[in-house]
């Protein structure tokens, strides 16, 4: 994701992984600490979904490949 190669695919996969990990490991919502960690994971999923929707930007390898075509 950092270099922008296949950003949308890897962001989608990482969003799914992060959501599943949050549900499995931080599911004790009565504990404020666990709820905080779950909400953190949910925020990270939101960031990954933003990348899925809008891509990596102008400096990414994906963008350079599409300009060269």
Buried (B, 14 or more C-beta within 10 A) or exposed (E): BEEBBBBBEBBBEBBEEBBEBBEEEBEEEEEEEBBEBBEEBBEBBEEBBEBBEEBBEEEBEBBEEEEEE
